Amino acid sequence: MAIKIYGRLSSANVQKINWFCDYANISVINFNYGGVHGKTQTIEFKEMNPNSRVPVLDDNNLILYESNAILRYLSKKFNILVEENTEVNAKIDQWIDWGSFTFASPCSLLTAHKLSLPEDQRDGLIVEKAKKDILSLLEIIDNQLGKEYFIVGEKFSLADIPLGIWCHRCVNLKISFDNFQNVNNWYIKLNKMNSFQKTVLSAPLPPN
Ligand SMILES: N[C@@H](CCC(=O)N[C@@H](CS)C(=O)NCC(=O)O)C(=O)O
């Protein structure tokens, strides 16, 4: 049976799930919620996620929010990209969290002030600060990718998913990887993945 994902296709956190599911050959039905589609403030939606945020997973009545929790649940349930080595898994978790909090923060701010907010609420100073922060964080990713073929080790792992999504958002927002050759080479690898093309490269831009 297909799993249900509530959340607009343009959402970075929804894309994490859609990319993983396509990679893992898991059937998904997407429902457009959030952004221009709204519907996240309704009583019915808040019963699923009181935070009114997307994505929300409905897997045969298991309702789950928080994109990384959903990723880890699906990975374990379908036994795809499960890392058995505890130390390697800890590194993967480290990069999932770093990608979703430290790196995602300025990326989300830049998205809001370049794309999502009404024009009269956008702030140029926030845009400049977010760009500066992103560039210094890209240096950290670039150093890591100078040591590893993917974010953690030789193989594609869950660690590549949040960072891959947010790096693609950087590309959408005209942040250049010219000074980050390792990031650029890794981004080219992701671009060659069918699942990335179908769920991330072809996704609409926020807030659609
Ligand atoms: N920590 C949450 C963050 C969820 C989140 O902030 N989602 C954004 C989209 S990326 C959202 O719901 N924005 C409001 C909207 O789309 O209406 C997660 O990882 O799932």
The ligand as an SDF file (V2000), in Angstrom:
LIG
                    3D

 20 19  0  0  0  0  0  0  0  0999 V2000
   11.6070   20.2720   11.6330 N   0  0  0  0  0  0  0  0  0  0  0  0
   10.5200   20.1360   10.6960 C   0  0  0  0  0  0  0  0  0  0  0  0
   10.4130   21.4140    9.8970 C   0  0  0  0  0  0  0  0  0  0  0  0
    9.1780   21.4200    9.0110 C   0  0  0  0  0  0  0  0  0  0  0  0
    9.0370   22.7260    8.2660 C   0  0  0  0  0  0  0  0  0  0  0  0
    9.4700   23.7880    8.7360 O   0  0  0  0  0  0  0  0  0  0  0  0
    8.4060   22.6620    7.0970 N   0  0  0  0  0  0  0  0  0  0  0  0
    8.1750   23.8470    6.3100 C   0  0  0  0  0  0  0  0  0  0  0  0
    8.3850   23.5360    4.8180 C   0  0  0  0  0  0  0  0  0  0  0  0
   10.0460   23.0610    4.4460 S   0  0  0  0  0  0  0  0  0  0  0  0
    6.7360   24.2890    6.4810 C   0  0  0  0  0  0  0  0  0  0  0  0
    5.8810   23.5200    6.8920 O   0  0  0  0  0  0  0  0  0  0  0  0
    6.4570   25.5500    6.1370 N   0  0  0  0  0  0  0  0  0  0  0  0
    5.1350   26.0860    6.2260 C   0  0  0  0  0  0  0  0  0  0  0  0
    4.3160   25.7930    5.0020 C   0  0  0  0  0  0  0  0  0  0  0  0
    4.7850   25.1400    4.0560 O   0  0  0  0  0  0  0  0  0  0  0  0
    3.1680   26.2300    4.9860 O   0  0  0  0  0  0  0  0  0  0  0  0
   10.7910   18.9350    9.7510 C   0  0  0  0  0  0  0  0  0  0  0  0
   11.9690   18.6170    9.5310 O   0  0  0  0  0  0  0  0  0  0  0  0
    9.8360   18.3050    9.2870 O   0  0  0  0  0  0  0  0  0  0  0  0
  1  2  1  0
  2  3  1  0
  2 18  1  0
  3  4  1  0
  4  5  1  0
  5  6  2  0
  5  7  1  0
  7  8  1  0
  8  9  1  0
  8 11  1  0
  9 10  1  0
 11 12  2  0
 11 13  1  0
 13 14  1  0
 14 15  1  0
 15 16  2  0
 15 17  1  0
 18 19  2  0
 18 20  1  0
M  END
$$$$
